[in-house]
Amino acid sequence: VVVVVLLVVGGELVGAVDVVVVSPTQRTQETWALMNEELGHAGHVVTDPRVYDAWGAHMLDLVRELPPDARTVMILGHEPGVSELVLSLAGSARTELRDLVA
């Protein structure tokens, strides 16, 4: 599994995002709408209710279910699930990342 950091420079996404997975909550949908205004993502967007209360392992299951051609994925979810996903993907670097992950 590869963790990709999405780089935004001057309001423009550097690199392509194949799939965006968004929680169905109002605030998350509003956040995505604002982000999409700036980024102009034209790719596939999935609203998945499981993102709302998914923890690391369950969030990783969501990622595994995406199409194999989805090489770069953006997930807009909730804490602590998103942080747990990052830490589970980080593997042995987990100790160093713990302080960096919100």
Residue pairs with C-beta under 8 A, 6 or more apart in sequence:
1 63
1 89
3 86
3 89
3 90
4 15
4 72
6 13
6 14
6 15
6 17
6 72
6 74
7 13
7 14
7 15
8 14
8 38
8 39
11 38
11 39
12 39
13 39
13 40
13 41
15 72
16 43
16 72
17 41
17 43
17 72
17 73
17 74
18 43
18 44
18 69
18 70
18 71
18 72
18 73
19 43
19 44
19 45
19 46
19 66
19 67
19 70
19 72
19 73
19 74
20 32
20 41
20 43
20 44
20 45
20 46
20 73
20 74
20 75
20 76
21 45
21 46
21 48
21 51
21 62
21 63
21 66
21 73
21 74
21 75
21 76
21 77
22 28
22 29
22 32
22 45
22 46
22 47
22 48
22 51
22 75
22 76
23 29
23 47
23 48
23 49
23 51
23 52
23 76
23 77
23 78
24 47
24 48
24 49
24 51
24 52
25 52
25 78
28 51
28 76
28 77
28 78
29 47
31 76
32 45
32 76
35 41
35 76
41 74
44 70
46 66
48 62
50 58
50 62
51 59
51 62
51 75
51 76
51 77
51 78
51 81
52 77
52 78
53 78
53 81
54 61
54 62
54 77
54 81
55 80
55 81
55 84
56 81
56 83
56 84
56 85
56 87
56 88
57 84
57 88
58 81
59 75
59 77
59 81
59 82
59 84
59 85
60 85
60 88
60 89
62 75
63 73
63 75
63 85
66 73
75 82
75 85
77 85
79 102
83 101
83 102
86 97
86 101
87 94
87 97
87 98
87 101
90 97
